[in-house]
């Protein structure tokens, strides 16, 4: 347990920040799954629209350093390749 007031406050902040970051990671995973589901359905126009919104979500989360920018690029690249393979 934290001994100083400063350490106690940092522990409280860490819990709050962890909950926020977990929520953001969940949003990221949901966005990726939505694109994958649209691709599996075979509807290219719907998949393309969902892909565009998901890329925005991925970039926003990477900008906040919740995931690394290279991981974001990897996700976008793989989703894009899957979308192109649909055509």
Wavefront OBJ file of the C-alpha trace (Angstrom):
o trace
v 0.000 0.000 0.000
v 1.150 3.527 -0.741
v 2.673 5.304 2.256
v 2.618 8.944 1.206
v -0.232 11.157 0.114
v 1.431 11.567 -3.271
v 1.730 7.816 -3.733
v -1.898 7.298 -2.692
v -3.039 9.881 -5.234
v -0.931 8.302 -7.992
v -2.461 4.921 -7.149
v -5.971 6.408 -7.452
v -5.067 8.045 -10.747
v -3.570 4.807 -12.057
v -6.812 2.919 -11.384
v -8.867 5.579 -13.151
v -6.494 5.769 -16.136
v -6.371 1.985 -16.435
v -10.152 1.829 -16.629
v -10.191 4.504 -19.344
v -7.450 2.813 -21.378
v -9.187 -0.555 -21.084
v -12.361 1.016 -22.428
v -10.454 2.506 -25.361
v -8.810 -0.849 -26.167
v -12.244 -2.457 -26.107
v -13.493 0.152 -28.580
v -10.527 -0.648 -30.819
v -11.242 -4.388 -30.766
v -14.915 -3.791 -31.470
v -14.073 -1.606 -34.483
v -11.741 -4.274 -35.890
v -14.331 -7.014 -35.366
v -16.979 -4.913 -37.112
v -14.826 -4.665 -40.245
v -14.035 -8.386 -40.178
v -17.730 -9.204 -39.815
v -18.656 -6.937 -42.744
v -15.970 -8.552 -44.908
v -17.228 -12.036 -44.033
v -20.754 -10.945 -44.969
v -19.409 -10.122 -48.431
v -20.950 -6.662 -48.753
v -18.120 -4.557 -50.162
v -19.827 -1.157 -49.894
v -20.842 -1.683 -46.264
v -17.428 -3.118 -45.408
v -15.722 -0.119 -47.006
v -17.833 2.332 -44.996
v -17.171 0.477 -41.750
v -13.467 0.274 -42.610
v -13.259 4.047 -42.995
v -14.817 4.677 -39.589
v -12.647 1.979 -38.011
v -9.468 3.531 -39.404
v -10.463 6.769 -37.706
v -10.958 4.929 -34.424
v -7.645 3.081 -34.750
v -5.749 6.302 -35.496
v -7.403 8.156 -32.611
v -6.436 5.428 -30.136
v -2.880 5.272 -31.492
v -2.548 9.056 -31.157
v -3.371 8.711 -27.460
v -0.556 6.119 -27.099
v -2.972 3.450 -25.938
v -1.542 1.235 -28.672
v 1.712 1.736 -30.559
v 1.526 3.505 -33.911
v 3.080 0.492 -35.650
v 0.413 -1.795 -34.220
v -2.225 0.598 -35.530
v -0.572 0.563 -38.954
v -0.468 -3.237 -38.906
v -4.175 -3.486 -38.109
v -5.090 -1.002 -40.835
v -2.894 -2.787 -43.367
v -4.375 -6.205 -42.654
v -7.930 -4.902 -42.757
v -7.205 -3.096 -46.014
v -5.710 -6.231 -47.553
v -8.749 -8.266 -46.491
v -11.028 -5.624 -48.014
v -9.112 -5.681 -51.297
v -9.267 -9.471 -51.391
v -13.060 -9.188 -51.194
v -13.222 -7.492 -54.593
l 1 2 3 4 5 6 7 8 9 10 11 12 13 14 15 16 17 18 19 20 21 22 23 24 25 26 27 28 29 30 31 32 33 34 35 36 37 38 39 40 41 42 43 44 45 46 47 48 49 50 51 52 53 54 55 56 57 58 59 60 61 62 63 64 65 66 67 68 69 70 71 72 73 74 75 76 77 78 79 80 81 82 83 84 85 86 87
